[in-house]
Amino acid sequence: MQPGERVRVKKSVIVYNHPKHRSKPFDMHGQEGEVKAIISTWKAGEPLSATLPVVVIFGRTRFHFHADELEPC
């Protein structure tokens, strides 16, 4: 998985901060977006172990995922 690649959410992932569904559960399963970044380093290049390292952008909204929750489109 590389930044710029199109991906689809393949598992049921519930989010509560979706702009159209504020404070209500929204299932991201089946949504398609673009990988914005894969977080692996902190400021000044220090290694970082992020809990949800893959940042995917859906329109103007970004969400963080595990790599096993996504599949290429």
MOVENBEL-V508857 format. One record per residue. N is the residue number from 1. RES is the residue in three letters. OMEGA is omega in radians with two decimals (* if undefined). NEAR is the number of other ideal C-beta (glycine too) atoms within 8 Angstrom. D_CENTER is the distance of its C-alpha to the mean C-alpha in Angstrom with 2 decimals. Layout:
# MOVENBEL-V508857
N_RES_OMEGA_NEAR_D_CENTER, N_RES_OMEGA_NEAR_D_CENTER
This chain:
# MOVENBEL-V508857
1_MET_-3.11_9_11.81, 2_GLN_3.04_6_12.46, 3_PRO_-3.10_7_11.32, 4_GLY_-3.12_5_12.45, 5_GLU_3.08_9_12.00, 6_ARG_-3.13_9_11.29, 7_VAL_3.10_14_9.29, 8_ARG_3.10_11_9.72, 9_VAL_-3.05_15_8.50, 10_LYS_3.12_7_11.66, 11_LYS_3.06_7_12.03, 12_SER_3.11_6_12.78, 13_VAL_-3.12_10_10.17, 14_ILE_3.07_8_11.99, 15_VAL_-3.13_9_10.88, 16_TYR_-3.10_8_13.78, 17_ASN_3.08_5_12.75, 18_HIS_-3.05_10_12.33, 19_PRO_-3.11_7_14.96, 20_LYS_-3.09_5_17.15, 21_HIS_-3.08_8_17.19, 22_ARG_3.08_7_17.68, 23_SER_3.08_4_18.55, 24_LYS_3.13_6_18.51, 25_PRO_3.10_7_16.35, 26_PHE_-3.13_10_14.20, 27_ASP_-3.11_7_13.01, 28_MET_-3.11_12_9.89, 29_HIS_3.10_9_11.72, 30_GLY_3.13_6_12.63, 31_GLN_3.13_8_10.52, 32_GLU_3.13_9_10.16, 33_GLY_-3.09_11_8.36, 34_GLU_3.10_9_8.60, 35_VAL_3.14_16_7.17, 36_LYS_-3.12_8_8.30, 37_ALA_3.00_7_8.90, 38_ILE_-3.02_10_9.23, 39_ILE_3.12_10_10.81, 40_SER_3.12_7_14.14, 41_THR_3.10_7_16.82, 42_TRP_3.11_7_18.02, 43_LYS_3.10_4_20.69, 44_ALA_3.02_4_23.55, 45_GLY_3.10_5_21.78, 46_GLU_3.13_7_21.93, 47_PRO_-3.10_6_19.85, 48_LEU_3.08_8_17.04, 49_SER_-3.10_4_15.74, 50_ALA_3.12_8_12.36, 51_THR_3.10_4_11.57, 52_LEU_-2.94_7_7.75, 53_PRO_-3.05_11_7.95, 54_VAL_3.12_14_5.16, 55_VAL_-3.13_12_4.05, 56_VAL_-3.14_15_3.62, 57_ILE_3.11_10_6.76, 58_PHE_-3.06_9_8.70, 59_GLY_3.11_4_12.20, 60_ARG_-3.06_4_12.56, 61_THR_3.12_8_9.77, 62_ARG_3.05_8_6.57, 63_PHE_3.13_10_4.10, 64_HIS_-3.10_10_3.43, 65_PHE_2.88_11_3.99, 66_HIS_3.13_8_7.38, 67_ALA_-3.11_8_8.56, 68_ASP_3.09_5_10.90, 69_GLU_-3.06_9_8.76, 70_LEU_3.04_15_8.23, 71_GLU_3.12_6_11.35, 72_PRO_3.10_8_12.71, 73_CYS_*_6_14.29
